[in-house]
Amino acid sequence: MINQNGVMSMSGSGMDDSKKQQKIEEVLKQFAQKSADMEIESNIFLDEKQVRLLKQIHVLAINRALHVAEVRHDPRKIVYYANDELKLGLAAILMTHVLINHMSSAKYTEDFFLEHIVVYTDPSGHVKHVDLTDIEQKVFNGAMTDEIVYDWIIYRSPESRGIRALSDEKTEAQGIEGFSRGMSPVSEFSRFERKYYEKVRKKAKDDRQHTQQAFRSAFVREIAQAAAKQLLDSQDPMTMAKLLFATKDYEKDIEKLLQDLPVNREIDDLSKQWANESKMPAKKERGLMDALDANEKTDLLLLEMQTSKKNHIR
């Protein structure tokens, strides 16, 4: 039978084991329901969303407490174990926030949160107090998000596979490179969340850069197409040439291109022909000198020397 404290009495019950277990289950449900119905208060300001999230963490804590052997023997201990589990959850969630946002320091550590989070039940049994000492309001506000709280519920549910369940859920069973499992629940959970957010941020950065590059390429392509259309629609065909070869870089490229071109055979033959013809007058002049006699040559040379000397004096 159940005594006035709600504890199963074994003496003189005369019930078989199945009935005893059934009675214990009924008492456990009563204590669990009473715990779940508690109001939550804190020494810091809580908005409606934060109260809702705290209650979800609290219900998870109760469910975990129900699986503790001592609680199943003495349902009254559900309050103690639920309080301890709620404190653990808050420490993990706050630690996750400071790691993701690179706020972890000598102050904000796992031990700090476990020491400065106090969870207790009002003597009346109707109010759950969650007090945070020396923890900034902005840290608490930043940590209490739907995603982190739901991740903790996935990770910490009594029948889940722990970090493997969370990893499969968050990464579509791909896992996270460089993450090592183990250590305390607070440490394992917060380290995984930080690794996951680093991966998400890197992917977002890569996607943003890829999008920007794609935009730039598309933009340049559109400009090129518009410019080409404008040039083709121009009434003056020389406009295209002037625009294409307006820069010095183009001029240098054109000069180099011309220098590297092979000499045209016809131009080469023409050049040789011109060179031969240019030499012909010189041969005619030499032929006239040969036709003069010695006296005529002498007189012609003296006349040339005198003319040259007069020009020099002038």
C-alpha positions in Angstrom: 0.0 0.0 0.0 1.0 3.7 -0.4 1.8 5.5 2.8 1.0 9.2 3.5 4.4 10.2 2.0 3.5 8.5 -1.3 6.1 5.8 -0.9 5.2 2.2 -1.7 5.0 0.1 1.5 6.1 -3.5 1.0 5.0 -5.0 4.4 1.7 -6.9 4.5 0.6 -5.8 1.0 -0.2 -9.3 -0.2 0.1 -8.1 -3.8 2.1 -9.8 -6.5 5.0 -8.2 -8.3 3.0 -7.0 -11.3 0.5 -5.1 -9.1 3.3 -3.5 -7.1 5.0 -2.3 -10.3 1.7 -1.0 -11.6 1.1 1.0 -8.4 4.7 2.4 -8.5 4.0 3.5 -12.1 0.9 5.3 -11.0 2.8 7.2 -8.2 5.6 8.1 -10.6 3.1 9.6 -13.0 1.6 11.7 -10.3 4.9 13.1 -9.2 6.0 13.6 -12.8 2.8 15.5 -13.6 3.1 17.6 -10.5 6.7 18.5 -11.4 5.7 19.3 -15.0 3.0 21.7 -13.8 5.3 23.8 -11.8 5.8 27.5 -12.6 9.3 28.6 -13.4 10.8 31.7 -11.9 14.2 33.3 -12.0 16.3 36.0 -10.5 16.7 37.4 -14.1 14.1 38.6 -16.5 12.4 35.9 -18.5 10.2 36.7 -21.5 7.5 34.3 -22.7 9.7 32.5 -25.2 12.4 31.9 -22.6 9.8 30.5 -20.1 8.5 28.2 -22.8 12.0 26.9 -23.6 12.8 26.5 -19.9 9.7 24.4 -19.5 10.7 22.2 -22.4 14.1 21.6 -20.8 12.4 20.9 -17.5 10.1 18.3 -19.0 13.1 16.6 -20.6 14.8 16.6 -17.2 11.7 14.9 -15.7 11.7 12.3 -18.3 15.3 11.5 -17.7 14.7 11.4 -14.0 12.0 8.8 -14.5 14.6 6.4 -15.8 16.8 6.6 -12.7 16.7 3.5 -10.6 16.5 5.4 -7.3 13.5 7.4 -8.6 11.7 4.2 -9.5 12.2 3.0 -6.0 11.3 6.2 -4.3 9.3 8.6 -6.6 9.9 11.5 -4.3 13.5 11.7 -5.5 12.2 12.8 -9.0 12.4 16.4 -7.9 16.1 16.2 -7.0 17.2 14.4 -10.2 15.0 16.6 -12.4 16.6 19.8 -10.8 20.1 18.4 -11.4 19.3 17.5 -15.0 17.8 21.0 -15.7 20.9 22.6 -14.3 23.0 20.4 -16.6 21.0 21.4 -19.6 21.3 25.1 -18.9 25.0 24.8 -18.4 25.4 23.0 -21.8 23.2 25.5 -23.6 25.0 28.5 -22.1 28.4 26.9 -22.8 27.4 26.3 -26.4 26.5 30.0 -26.8 29.8 31.3 -25.5 31.8 28.8 -27.6 29.9 29.6 -30.9 30.4 33.3 -30.3 34.0 33.0 -29.1 33.1 34.3 -25.6 34.7 31.5 -23.7 37.3 32.8 -21.3 38.7 32.3 -17.9 35.3 33.3 -16.6 32.9 31.4 -18.8 33.8 27.7 -18.5 31.9 24.6 -17.8 32.8 24.6 -14.1 31.7 28.3 -13.9 28.2 27.6 -15.2 27.7 24.5 -13.1 28.7 26.5 -10.0 26.6 29.6 -10.8 23.4 27.9 -11.9 21.1 27.1 -9.0 17.9 25.2 -9.5 15.6 24.4 -6.6 11.9 23.8 -5.9 9.7 26.0 -3.7 8.7 24.3 -0.4 5.1 24.5 -1.6 6.0 22.3 -4.6 4.4 24.6 -7.1 7.4 26.8 -8.2 10.7 25.9 -9.8 13.4 28.5 -9.3 16.2 28.9 -11.8 18.7 31.4 -10.5 21.8 32.6 -12.4 24.5 34.3 -10.4 27.2 36.4 -12.1 25.9 35.3 -15.5 25.1 38.3 -17.8 21.6 38.7 -19.0 22.8 39.1 -22.6 24.6 35.7 -22.4 21.4 34.0 -21.3 19.3 35.8 -23.9 21.7 34.8 -26.7 21.8 31.1 -25.5 18.0 30.5 -25.3 17.2 29.8 -28.9 14.9 27.2 -30.3 17.6 25.5 -32.3 20.0 25.0 -29.4 17.3 23.9 -27.0 15.9 21.4 -29.5 19.4 20.1 -30.2 19.9 19.5 -26.5 16.5 17.6 -26.4 17.6 15.4 -29.3 21.0 14.8 -27.6 19.7 14.2 -24.1 16.5 12.3 -24.6 16.4 9.2 -22.5 16.2 6.7 -25.3 18.3 8.6 -27.9 21.8 7.6 -29.1 23.3 10.8 -27.7 25.8 12.6 -29.8 25.4 10.2 -32.7 21.7 11.0 -32.9 22.4 14.7 -32.9 25.2 14.4 -35.5 22.9 12.3 -37.8 20.1 14.8 -37.4 22.2 17.9 -38.0 24.5 16.7 -40.8 22.2 14.2 -42.5 24.4 11.3 -41.3 27.5 12.9 -42.8 29.2 13.7 -39.5 31.7 16.5 -38.9 35.3 16.2 -39.7 37.7 16.7 -36.7 35.0 16.3 -34.0 35.9 13.8 -31.3 33.2 12.4 -29.0 33.5 12.0 -25.3 34.0 13.9 -22.1 31.1 15.3 -20.1 27.7 16.0 -21.6 28.2 19.7 -21.4 31.6 19.6 -23.1 30.6 17.1 -25.8 27.4 18.9 -26.7 28.9 22.4 -26.8 32.0 21.3 -28.8 29.8 19.6 -31.3 27.6 22.6 -31.7 30.6 24.9 -32.2 32.1 22.5 -34.9 28.7 22.4 -36.6 28.3 26.2 -36.7 31.9 26.6 -38.0 31.0 24.2 -40.8 27.8 26.1 -41.5 29.6 29.5 -41.5 32.3 28.2 -43.9 29.7 26.8 -46.3 27.7 30.1 -46.1 30.9 32.0 -46.9 31.8 29.7 -49.8 28.3 29.9 -51.2 28.3 33.7 -50.9 31.6 33.9 -52.7 30.4 31.6 -55.4 27.2 33.6 -55.8 29.2 36.9 -56.0 31.5 35.4 -58.6 28.5 34.1 -60.6 26.9 37.5 -60.4 30.0 39.2 -61.6 30.4 36.8 -64.5 26.8 37.2 -65.5 27.1 41.0 -65.2 30.2 41.2 -67.3 28.6 38.9 -69.9 25.4 41.1 -70.0 27.5 44.3 -70.4 29.6 42.6 -73.2 26.5 41.6 -75.0 24.9 45.0 -74.7 28.1 46.7 -75.9 28.4 44.3 -78.9 24.8 45.0 -79.9 25.4 48.7 -79.7 28.5 48.5 -81.8 26.8 46.3 -84.4 23.9 48.7 -84.6 26.3 51.6 -85.2 26.1 53.4 -88.6 29.9 53.9 -88.7 31.8 50.6 -89.0 35.0 52.3 -87.9 33.5 53.0 -84.5 34.0 49.3 -83.5 37.6 49.4 -84.6 38.3 52.6 -82.7 36.8 51.3 -79.5 38.5 47.9 -79.8 41.9 49.4 -80.4 41.7 52.5 -78.3 44.1 51.4 -75.6 47.8 51.2 -75.7 47.7 47.6 -74.7 45.9 46.8 -77.9 48.3 48.9 -79.9 51.3 47.0 -78.5 49.6 43.7 -79.2 48.9 44.7 -82.8 52.5 45.9 -83.3 53.8 42.6 -81.9 51.4 40.7 -84.1 52.7 42.5 -87.2 56.3 41.9 -86.3 55.7 38.3 -85.9 54.0 37.9 -89.3 56.0 36.1 -92.0 57.3 38.4 -94.9 55.0 38.2 -98.0 56.8 36.6 -100.9 55.5 39.1 -103.4 56.5 42.0 -101.3 59.9 40.4 -100.9 60.3 40.0 -104.7 59.2 43.6 -105.3 61.7 44.9 -102.8 64.5 43.0 -104.5 63.5 44.4 -107.9 63.4 47.9 -106.5 66.9 47.5 -105.0 68.3 46.4 -108.4 66.7 49.3 -110.2 68.0 51.8 -107.7 71.6 50.7 -108.5 71.3 51.3 -112.3 71.9 55.1 -112.3 75.2 54.6 -110.5 76.3 52.2 -113.3 75.4 54.7 -116.0 77.4 57.5 -114.3 80.4 55.1 -114.1 79.9 54.4 -117.8 80.1 58.2 -118.7 83.4 58.5 -116.8 84.8 55.7 -118.7 83.9 57.4 -122.0 86.0 60.5 -121.2 89.6 60.8 -122.1 92.3 61.6 -119.5 92.3 65.4 -119.9 88.5 65.6 -119.7 88.5 63.5 -116.6 91.2 65.7 -115.0 89.2 68.9 -115.8 86.0 67.4 -114.4 87.7 66.4 -111.2 89.3 69.9 -110.8 85.9 71.5 -111.4 84.3 69.3 -108.7 87.0 70.1 -106.2 86.6 73.8 -106.7 82.9 73.6 -106.3 83.2 71.6 -103.2 85.7 74.1 -101.7 83.5 77.1 -102.4 80.6 75.4 -100.7 82.8 74.6 -97.7 83.9 78.3 -97.4 80.4 79.5 -97.5 
